[in-house]
C-alpha cells in the first residue's frame, strides 16, 4: 500500500485492518493451493506405484 500523494501525511484508521484481512486471505489461498497440489502429487505417486487408495 502506498500513499496516493506526497501531500498525504496520514492513512485512514481502516487501512491496517484492510491490509491485515488481505494478508489473511492471501495466506489462506496459498495454503489451499499447496494442499491441492500435495494431494494431486500424492495421488499420482500412488497411481504410478499401483497402490489403491480409498
mmCIF file of the N, C-alpha and C atoms, coordinates in Angstrom:
data_MODEL
# 
_entry.id   MODEL 
# 
loop_
_atom_site.group_PDB 
_atom_site.id 
_atom_site.type_symbol 
_atom_site.label_atom_id 
_atom_site.label_alt_id 
_atom_site.label_comp_id 
_atom_site.label_asym_id 
_atom_site.label_entity_id 
_atom_site.label_seq_id 
_atom_site.pdbx_PDB_ins_code 
_atom_site.Cartn_x 
_atom_site.Cartn_y 
_atom_site.Cartn_z 
_atom_site.occupancy 
_atom_site.B_iso_or_equiv 
_atom_site.pdbx_formal_charge 
_atom_site.auth_seq_id 
_atom_site.auth_comp_id 
_atom_site.auth_asym_id 
_atom_site.auth_atom_id 
_atom_site.pdbx_PDB_model_num 
ATOM 1   N N  . UNK A 1 1  ? 0.853  -1.172  0.000   1.00 0.00 ? 1  UNK A N  1 
ATOM 2   C CA . UNK A 1 1  ? 0.000  0.000   0.000   1.00 0.00 ? 1  UNK A CA 1 
ATOM 3   C C  . UNK A 1 1  ? 0.895  1.230   0.000   1.00 0.00 ? 1  UNK A C  1 
ATOM 4   N N  . UNK A 1 2  ? 0.464  2.220   -0.726  1.00 0.00 ? 2  UNK A N  1 
ATOM 5   C CA . UNK A 1 2  ? 1.254  3.440   -0.730  1.00 0.00 ? 2  UNK A CA 1 
ATOM 6   C C  . UNK A 1 2  ? 0.338  4.651   -0.745  1.00 0.00 ? 2  UNK A C  1 
ATOM 7   N N  . UNK A 1 3  ? 0.870  5.762   -0.332  1.00 0.00 ? 3  UNK A N  1 
ATOM 8   C CA . UNK A 1 3  ? 0.103  6.998   -0.333  1.00 0.00 ? 3  UNK A CA 1 
ATOM 9   C C  . UNK A 1 3  ? -0.114 7.459   -1.765  1.00 0.00 ? 3  UNK A C  1 
ATOM 10  N N  . UNK A 1 4  ? -1.276 8.021   -2.030  1.00 0.00 ? 4  UNK A N  1 
ATOM 11  C CA . UNK A 1 4  ? -1.583 8.468   -3.387  1.00 0.00 ? 4  UNK A CA 1 
ATOM 12  C C  . UNK A 1 4  ? -0.889 9.779   -3.735  1.00 0.00 ? 4  UNK A C  1 
ATOM 13  N N  . UNK A 1 5  ? -0.441 10.502  -2.723  1.00 0.00 ? 5  UNK A N  1 
ATOM 14  C CA . UNK A 1 5  ? 0.185  11.799  -2.963  1.00 0.00 ? 5  UNK A CA 1 
ATOM 15  C C  . UNK A 1 5  ? 1.185  12.092  -1.850  1.00 0.00 ? 5  UNK A C  1 
ATOM 16  N N  . UNK A 1 6  ? 2.186  12.892  -2.162  1.00 0.00 ? 6  UNK A N  1 
ATOM 17  C CA . UNK A 1 6  ? 3.157  13.276  -1.140  1.00 0.00 ? 6  UNK A CA 1 
ATOM 18  C C  . UNK A 1 6  ? 2.542  14.200  -0.097  1.00 0.00 ? 6  UNK A C  1 
ATOM 19  N N  . UNK A 1 7  ? 1.404  14.840  -0.439  1.00 0.00 ? 7  UNK A N  1 
ATOM 20  C CA . UNK A 1 7  ? 0.728  15.744  0.483   1.00 0.00 ? 7  UNK A CA 1 
ATOM 21  C C  . UNK A 1 7  ? 0.012  14.991  1.607   1.00 0.00 ? 7  UNK A C  1 
ATOM 22  N N  . UNK A 1 8  ? -0.194 13.698  1.409   1.00 0.00 ? 8  UNK A N  1 
ATOM 23  C CA . UNK A 1 8  ? -0.904 12.898  2.408   1.00 0.00 ? 8  UNK A CA 1 
ATOM 24  C C  . UNK A 1 8  ? 0.051  12.579  3.548   1.00 0.00 ? 8  UNK A C  1 
ATOM 25  N N  . UNK A 1 9  ? -0.338 12.959  4.755   1.00 0.00 ? 9  UNK A N  1 
ATOM 26  C CA . UNK A 1 9  ? 0.526  12.736  5.926   1.00 0.00 ? 9  UNK A CA 1 
ATOM 27  C C  . UNK A 1 9  ? 0.087  11.533  6.756   1.00 0.00 ? 9  UNK A C  1 
ATOM 28  N N  . UNK A 1 10 ? -1.195 11.179  6.689   1.00 0.00 ? 10 UNK A N  1 
ATOM 29  C CA . UNK A 1 10 ? -1.720 10.074  7.492   1.00 0.00 ? 10 UNK A CA 1 
ATOM 30  C C  . UNK A 1 10 ? -2.578 9.169   6.608   1.00 0.00 ? 10 UNK A C  1 
ATOM 31  N N  . UNK A 1 11 ? -2.696 7.918   7.026   1.00 0.00 ? 11 UNK A N  1 
ATOM 32  C CA . UNK A 1 11 ? -3.587 6.999   6.334   1.00 0.00 ? 11 UNK A CA 1 
ATOM 33  C C  . UNK A 1 11 ? -4.819 6.775   7.197   1.00 0.00 ? 11 UNK A C  1 
ATOM 34  N N  . UNK A 1 12 ? -5.860 6.298   6.587   1.00 0.00 ? 12 UNK A N  1 
ATOM 35  C CA . UNK A 1 12 ? -7.100 6.026   7.304   1.00 0.00 ? 12 UNK A CA 1 
ATOM 36  C C  . UNK A 1 12 ? -6.861 4.986   8.395   1.00 0.00 ? 12 UNK A C  1 
ATOM 37  N N  . UNK A 1 13 ? -7.635 5.075   9.457   1.00 0.00 ? 13 UNK A N  1 
ATOM 38  C CA . UNK A 1 13 ? -7.534 4.089   10.531  1.00 0.00 ? 13 UNK A CA 1 
ATOM 39  C C  . UNK A 1 13 ? -7.961 2.707   10.082  1.00 0.00 ? 13 UNK A C  1 
ATOM 40  N N  . UNK A 1 14 ? -8.715 2.629   8.981   1.00 0.00 ? 14 UNK A N  1 
ATOM 41  C CA . UNK A 1 14 ? -9.171 1.335   8.463   1.00 0.00 ? 14 UNK A CA 1 
ATOM 42  C C  . UNK A 1 14 ? -8.092 0.617   7.662   1.00 0.00 ? 14 UNK A C  1 
ATOM 43  N N  . UNK A 1 15 ? -7.100 1.355   7.166   1.00 0.00 ? 15 UNK A N  1 
ATOM 44  C CA . UNK A 1 15 ? -6.096 0.770   6.268   1.00 0.00 ? 15 UNK A CA 1 
ATOM 45  C C  . UNK A 1 15 ? -5.368 -0.433  6.884   1.00 0.00 ? 15 UNK A C  1 
ATOM 46  N N  . UNK A 1 16 ? -4.906 -0.363  8.142   1.00 0.00 ? 16 UNK A N  1 
ATOM 47  C CA . UNK A 1 16 ? -4.241 -1.551  8.708   1.00 0.00 ? 16 UNK A CA 1 
ATOM 48  C C  . UNK A 1 16 ? -5.169 -2.761  8.814   1.00 0.00 ? 16 UNK A C  1 
ATOM 49  N N  . UNK A 1 17 ? -6.438 -2.522  9.073   1.00 0.00 ? 17 UNK A N  1 
ATOM 50  C CA . UNK A 1 17 ? -7.403 -3.620  9.182   1.00 0.00 ? 17 UNK A CA 1 
ATOM 51  C C  . UNK A 1 17 ? -7.620 -4.259  7.815   1.00 0.00 ? 17 UNK A C  1 
ATOM 52  N N  . UNK A 1 18 ? -7.787 -3.425  6.792   1.00 0.00 ? 18 UNK A N  1 
ATOM 53  C CA . UNK A 1 18 ? -7.979 -3.933  5.438   1.00 0.00 ? 18 UNK A CA 1 
ATOM 54  C C  . UNK A 1 18 ? -6.736 -4.697  4.979   1.00 0.00 ? 18 UNK A C  1 
ATOM 55  N N  . UNK A 1 19 ? -5.569 -4.146  5.250   1.00 0.00 ? 19 UNK A N  1 
ATOM 56  C CA . UNK A 1 19 ? -4.314 -4.800  4.865   1.00 0.00 ? 19 UNK A CA 1 
ATOM 57  C C  . UNK A 1 19 ? -4.164 -6.141  5.582   1.00 0.00 ? 19 UNK A C  1 
ATOM 58  N N  . UNK A 1 20 ? -4.523 -6.188  6.850   1.00 0.00 ? 20 UNK A N  1 
ATOM 59  C CA . UNK A 1 20 ? -4.439 -7.425  7.624   1.00 0.00 ? 20 UNK A CA 1 
ATOM 60  C C  . UNK A 1 20 ? -5.367 -8.494  7.040   1.00 0.00 ? 20 UNK A C  1 
ATOM 61  N N  . UNK A 1 21 ? -6.574 -8.103  6.677   1.00 0.00 ? 21 UNK A N  1 
ATOM 62  C CA . UNK A 1 21 ? -7.534 -9.047  6.098   1.00 0.00 ? 21 UNK A CA 1 
ATOM 63  C C  . UNK A 1 21 ? -7.027 -9.550  4.748   1.00 0.00 ? 21 UNK A C  1 
ATOM 64  N N  . UNK A 1 22 ? -6.449 -8.652  3.951   1.00 0.00 ? 22 UNK A N  1 
ATOM 65  C CA . UNK A 1 22 ? -5.893 -9.052  2.654   1.00 0.00 ? 22 UNK A CA 1 
ATOM 66  C C  . UNK A 1 22 ? -4.773 -10.079 2.848   1.00 0.00 ? 22 UNK A C  1 
ATOM 67  N N  . UNK A 1 23 ? -3.920 -9.869  3.847   1.00 0.00 ? 23 UNK A N  1 
ATOM 68  C CA . UNK A 1 23 ? -2.847 -10.826 4.143   1.00 0.00 ? 23 UNK A CA 1 
ATOM 69  C C  . UNK A 1 23 ? -3.422 -12.169 4.572   1.00 0.00 ? 23 UNK A C  1 
ATOM 70  N N  . UNK A 1 24 ? -4.441 -12.152 5.409   1.00 0.00 ? 24 UNK A N  1 
ATOM 71  C CA . UNK A 1 24 ? -5.093 -13.391 5.848   1.00 0.00 ? 24 UNK A CA 1 
ATOM 72  C C  . UNK A 1 24 ? -5.638 -14.171 4.653   1.00 0.00 ? 24 UNK A C  1 
ATOM 73  N N  . UNK A 1 25 ? -6.326 -13.478 3.746   1.00 0.00 ? 25 UNK A N  1 
ATOM 74  C CA . UNK A 1 25 ? -6.900 -14.141 2.574   1.00 0.00 ? 25 UNK A CA 1 
ATOM 75  C C  . UNK A 1 25 ? -5.810 -14.685 1.659   1.00 0.00 ? 25 UNK A C  1 
ATOM 76  N N  . UNK A 1 26 ? -4.714 -13.950 1.519   1.00 0.00 ? 26 UNK A N  1 
ATOM 77  C CA . UNK A 1 26 ? -3.601 -14.401 0.688   1.00 0.00 ? 26 UNK A CA 1 
ATOM 78  C C  . UNK A 1 26 ? -2.976 -15.675 1.255   1.00 0.00 ? 26 UNK A C  1 
ATOM 79  N N  . UNK A 1 27 ? -2.739 -15.698 2.553   1.00 0.00 ? 27 UNK A N  1 
ATOM 80  C CA . UNK A 1 27 ? -2.153 -16.870 3.201   1.00 0.00 ? 27 UNK A CA 1 
ATOM 81  C C  . UNK A 1 27 ? -3.098 -18.065 3.118   1.00 0.00 ? 27 UNK A C  1 
ATOM 82  N N  . UNK A 1 28 ? -4.394 -17.820 3.303   1.00 0.00 ? 28 UNK A N  1 
ATOM 83  C CA . UNK A 1 28 ? -5.379 -18.898 3.194   1.00 0.00 ? 28 UNK A CA 1 
ATOM 84  C C  . UNK A 1 28 ? -5.376 -19.487 1.785   1.00 0.00 ? 28 UNK A C  1 
ATOM 85  N N  . UNK A 1 29 ? -5.306 -18.632 0.769   1.00 0.00 ? 29 UNK A N  1 
ATOM 86  C CA . UNK A 1 29 ? -5.283 -19.101 -0.613  1.00 0.00 ? 29 UNK A CA 1 
ATOM 87  C C  . UNK A 1 29 ? -4.021 -19.920 -0.892  1.00 0.00 ? 29 UNK A C  1 
ATOM 88  N N  . UNK A 1 30 ? -2.868 -19.438 -0.432  1.00 0.00 ? 30 UNK A N  1 
ATOM 89  C CA . UNK A 1 30 ? -1.623 -20.195 -0.611  1.00 0.00 ? 30 UNK A CA 1 
ATOM 90  C C  . UNK A 1 30 ? -1.697 -21.563 0.049   1.00 0.00 ? 30 UNK A C  1 
ATOM 91  N N  . UNK A 1 31 ? -2.282 -21.609 1.244   1.00 0.00 ? 31 UNK A N  1 
ATOM 92  C CA . UNK A 1 31 ? -2.412 -22.873 1.967   1.00 0.00 ? 31 UNK A CA 1 
ATOM 93  C C  . UNK A 1 31 ? -3.300 -23.851 1.211   1.00 0.00 ? 31 UNK A C  1 
ATOM 94  N N  . UNK A 1 32 ? -4.446 -23.366 0.730   1.00 0.00 ? 32 UNK A N  1 
ATOM 95  C CA . UNK A 1 32 ? -5.355 -24.234 -0.018  1.00 0.00 ? 32 UNK A CA 1 
ATOM 96  C C  . UNK A 1 32 ? -4.701 -24.762 -1.287  1.00 0.00 ? 32 UNK A C  1 
ATOM 97  N N  . UNK A 1 33 ? -3.990 -23.885 -1.994  1.00 0.00 ? 33 UNK A N  1 
ATOM 98  C CA . UNK A 1 33 ? -3.332 -24.320 -3.227  1.00 0.00 ? 33 UNK A CA 1 
ATOM 99  C C  . UNK A 1 33 ? -2.249 -25.363 -2.949  1.00 0.00 ? 33 UNK A C  1 
ATOM 100 N N  . UNK A 1 34 ? -1.517 -25.200 -1.849  1.00 0.00 ? 34 UNK A N  1 
ATOM 101 C CA . UNK A 1 34 ? -0.464 -26.171 -1.535  1.00 0.00 ? 34 UNK A CA 1 
ATOM 102 C C  . UNK A 1 34 ? -1.067 -27.518 -1.155  1.00 0.00 ? 34 UNK A C  1 
ATOM 103 N N  . UNK A 1 35 ? -2.179 -27.531 -0.426  1.00 0.00 ? 35 UNK A N  1 
ATOM 104 C CA . UNK A 1 35 ? -2.840 -28.782 -0.080  1.00 0.00 ? 35 UNK A CA 1 
ATOM 105 C C  . UNK A 1 35 ? -3.347 -29.487 -1.337  1.00 0.00 ? 35 UNK A C  1 
ATOM 106 N N  . UNK A 1 36 ? -3.933 -28.729 -2.260  1.00 0.00 ? 36 UNK A N  1 
ATOM 107 C CA . UNK A 1 36 ? -4.437 -29.322 -3.502  1.00 0.00 ? 36 UNK A CA 1 
ATOM 108 C C  . UNK A 1 36 ? -3.288 -29.909 -4.302  1.00 0.00 ? 36 UNK A C  1 
ATOM 109 N N  . UNK A 1 37 ? -2.197 -29.157 -4.423  1.00 0.00 ? 37 UNK A N  1 
ATOM 110 C CA . UNK A 1 37 ? -1.036 -29.621 -5.169  1.00 0.00 ? 37 UNK A CA 1 
ATOM 111 C C  . UNK A 1 37 ? -0.439 -30.868 -4.524  1.00 0.00 ? 37 UNK A C  1 
ATOM 112 N N  . UNK A 1 38 ? -0.327 -30.876 -3.206  1.00 0.00 ? 38 UNK A N  1 
ATOM 113 C CA . UNK A 1 38 ? 0.231  -32.024 -2.488  1.00 0.00 ? 38 UNK A CA 1 
ATOM 114 C C  . UNK A 1 38 ? -0.642 -33.255 -2.673  1.00 0.00 ? 38 UNK A C  1 
ATOM 115 N N  . UNK A 1 39 ? -1.966 -33.064 -2.583  1.00 0.00 ? 39 UNK A N  1 
ATOM 116 C CA . UNK A 1 39 ? -2.894 -34.184 -2.745  1.00 0.00 ? 39 UNK A CA 1 
ATOM 117 C C  . UNK A 1 39 ? -2.800 -34.749 -4.164  1.00 0.00 ? 39 UNK A C  1 
ATOM 118 N N  . UNK A 1 40 ? -2.723 -33.861 -5.137  1.00 0.00 ? 40 UNK A N  1 
ATOM 119 C CA . UNK A 1 40 ? -2.620 -34.297 -6.532  1.00 0.00 ? 40 UNK A CA 1 
ATOM 120 C C  . UNK A 1 40 ? -1.315 -35.076 -6.759  1.00 0.00 ? 40 UNK A C  1 
ATOM 121 N N  . UNK A 1 41 ? -0.223 -34.574 -6.228  1.00 0.00 ? 41 UNK A N  1 
ATOM 122 C CA . UNK A 1 41 ? 1.075  -35.250 -6.380  1.00 0.00 ? 41 UNK A CA 1 
ATOM 123 C C  . UNK A 1 41 ? 1.053  -36.616 -5.697  1.00 0.00 ? 41 UNK A C  1 
ATOM 124 N N  . UNK A 1 42 ? 0.431  -36.685 -4.527  1.00 0.00 ? 42 UNK A N  1 
ATOM 125 C CA . UNK A 1 42 ? 0.353  -37.955 -3.794  1.00 0.00 ? 42 UNK A CA 1 
ATOM 126 C C  . UNK A 1 42 ? -0.467 -38.977 -4.583  1.00 0.00 ? 42 UNK A C  1 
ATOM 127 N N  . UNK A 1 43 ? -1.568 -38.529 -5.200  1.00 0.00 ? 43 UNK A N  1 
ATOM 128 C CA . UNK A 1 43 ? -2.389 -39.449 -5.995  1.00 0.00 ? 43 UNK A CA 1 
ATOM 129 C C  . UNK A 1 43 ? -1.615 -39.968 -7.198  1.00 0.00 ? 43 UNK A C  1 
ATOM 130 N N  . UNK A 1 44 ? -0.850 -39.091 -7.853  1.00 0.00 ? 44 UNK A N  1 
ATOM 131 C CA . UNK A 1 44 ? -0.041 -39.532 -8.998  1.00 0.00 ? 44 UNK A CA 1 
ATOM 132 C C  . UNK A 1 44 ? 1.022  -40.539 -8.568  1.00 0.00 ? 44 UNK A C  1 
ATOM 133 N N  . UNK A 1 45 ? 1.632  -40.278 -7.416  1.00 0.00 ? 45 UNK A N  1 
ATOM 134 C CA . UNK A 1 45 ? 2.671  -41.202 -6.911  1.00 0.00 ? 45 UNK A CA 1 
ATOM 135 C C  . UNK A 1 45 ? 2.057  -42.557 -6.592  1.00 0.00 ? 45 UNK A C  1 
ATOM 136 N N  . UNK A 1 46 ? 0.894  -42.558 -5.946  1.00 0.00 ? 46 UNK A N  1 
ATOM 137 C CA . UNK A 1 46 ? 0.224  -43.812 -5.609  1.00 0.00 ? 46 UNK A CA 1 
ATOM 138 C C  . UNK A 1 46 ? -0.177 -44.575 -6.883  1.00 0.00 ? 46 UNK A C  1 
ATOM 139 N N  . UNK A 1 47 ? -0.662 -43.851 -7.878  1.00 0.00 ? 47 UNK A N  1 
ATOM 140 C CA . UNK A 1 47 ? -1.085 -44.484 -9.120  1.00 0.00 ? 47 UNK A CA 1 
ATOM 141 C C  . UNK A 1 47 ? 0.114  -45.086 -9.860  1.00 0.00 ? 47 UNK A C  1 
ATOM 142 N N  . UNK A 1 48 ? 1.246  -44.425 -9.813  1.00 0.00 ? 48 UNK A N  1 
ATOM 143 C CA . UNK A 1 48 ? 2.430  -44.942 -10.510 1.00 0.00 ? 48 UNK A CA 1 
ATOM 144 C C  . UNK A 1 48 ? 2.993  -46.171 -9.809  1.00 0.00 ? 48 UNK A C  1 
ATOM 145 N N  . UNK A 1 49 ? 2.698  -46.322 -8.522  1.00 0.00 ? 49 UNK A N  1 
ATOM 146 C CA . UNK A 1 49 ? 3.175  -47.485 -7.778  1.00 0.00 ? 49 UNK A CA 1 
ATOM 147 C C  . UNK A 1 49 ? 2.136  -48.594 -7.722  1.00 0.00 ? 49 UNK A C  1 
ATOM 148 N N  . UNK A 1 50 ? 0.965  -48.352 -8.325  1.00 0.00 ? 50 UNK A N  1 
ATOM 149 C CA . UNK A 1 50 ? -0.086 -49.366 -8.338  1.00 0.00 ? 50 UNK A CA 1 
ATOM 150 C C  . UNK A 1 50 ? -0.797 -49.514 -7.015  1.00 0.00 ? 50 UNK A C  1 
ATOM 151 N N  . UNK A 1 51 ? -0.785 -48.481 -6.202  1.00 0.00 ? 51 UNK A N  1 
ATOM 152 C CA . UNK A 1 51 ? -1.430 -48.526 -4.888  1.00 0.00 ? 51 UNK A CA 1 
ATOM 153 C C  . UNK A 1 51 ? -2.854 -48.013 -5.043  1.00 0.00 ? 51 UNK A C  1 
ATOM 154 N N  . UNK A 1 52 ? -3.805 -48.734 -4.460  1.00 0.00 ? 52 UNK A N  1 
ATOM 155 C CA . UNK A 1 52 ? -5.201 -48.322 -4.493  1.00 0.00 ? 52 UNK A CA 1 
ATOM 156 C C  . UNK A 1 52 ? -5.523 -47.651 -3.161  1.00 0.00 ? 52 UNK A C  1 
ATOM 157 N N  . UNK A 1 53 ? -5.997 -46.429 -3.225  1.00 0.00 ? 53 UNK A N  1 
ATOM 158 C CA . UNK A 1 53 ? -6.298 -45.670 -2.014  1.00 0.00 ? 53 UNK A CA 1 
ATOM 159 C C  . UNK A 1 53 ? -7.753 -45.242 -2.064  1.00 0.00 ? 53 UNK A C  1 
ATOM 160 N N  . UNK A 1 54 ? -8.487 -45.504 -0.990  1.00 0.00 ? 54 UNK A N  1 
ATOM 161 C CA . UNK A 1 54 ? -9.900 -45.061 -0.915  1.00 0.00 ? 54 UNK A CA 1 
ATOM 162 C C  . UNK A 1 54 ? -9.994 -43.676 -0.401  1.00 0.00 ? 54 UNK A C  1 
# 
